[in-house]
């Protein structure tokens, strides 16, 4: 059995692990798979064909946030202290479960618990990441001593990893003893753009997708989008009032149309977002332009800002421009930029092969 431990912080971890496990299943249809995460089970059910087991478990802390754009550092410190108190019991429970379940390999993206438990169970482990929590906590630790301790605890667990598959947009992953760089792991739309637009009844105006994850944009007044009548805006989730040029997809409405979120990205001309691996890789896979705003003191952000233009047209807006609905300049600017050549997006194949290779050696 292959066991995948996945951070519940942000969709990027889930979307890329889903792609890797989809390729594993295609290469080895009879291999049992278990996903362990606090993230959304339906995302994995849509991504991975066939049957697999799902364990809902908080396997790392990540960060506590106030909406999509603001890190709650004080709450993160408090939650880390709680999680750290429970660490010995969590490790003990997980290595025993791995032994009992007959796990042959562990994939971690990128909970430290995965690597500590695999080490104590005697199971080989492979990491998949563009950043690790020791790097994030070390960055925030200059303001919070507890997070320096958190960084040290995470680093000690990561040193047990057998291999780290290093994705593009990578931060400091030097704590891992063995590293292999791989290309982008990215979802691609499965429904053609024009077909998806027809199903969504989006018409002929430029389509702008608002994408701010499950946390959304607290305090954003969507009525400001009603002034931008040249564009058709689309988003997922409930909003108080919907201007005529805004389409809000509620509940299972997207799935009822036979579409996944990557198809929605593909149906759009521009995505407005805060940059993170998940939405950036979706935009790259769909060849959709991106307008991005700031996201607080998160060390992945400047790396994404530096590297994104190599993969797709991007344009920056300030938080004030976003909340004021001052989007036309950035939308028009990004629409005018040429699309770079498609990048190598074969990372899922390589990751799947490495996992199956590890299991075969067992």
Buried (B, 14 or more C-beta within 10 A) or exposed (E): BBBBBBBBBBBBBBBBBBBBBBBBBBEBEEBBBBBBBBBBEEBBEBBBEEEBEBBEBBBBBBBBBEBBBBBBBEEBBEBBEEBBEEBEEBBEBBBEBBBEBEBBBBBBBBBBBBBBBBBBBEBBBBBBBBBBBBBBBBBBBEEBEBBBBBBEBBBBBBBBBBBBBBBBBBBBBEBBEEBEEBBBBBBBBEBEBEBBBBBBEBEEEBBBBBBBBEBBBEEBBBBBBBEBEEBBBBBBEEBEEBBEBBBBBEEEEBEEBEBBBBBBBBBBBBBBBBBBBBBBBBBBBBBBBBBBBBBBEBBBBEBBBEBBEEBBBBBBBEBEBBBEBBBEEBBBBBBEEEEEEEBEBBBBBBBBEBBBEBBEEE
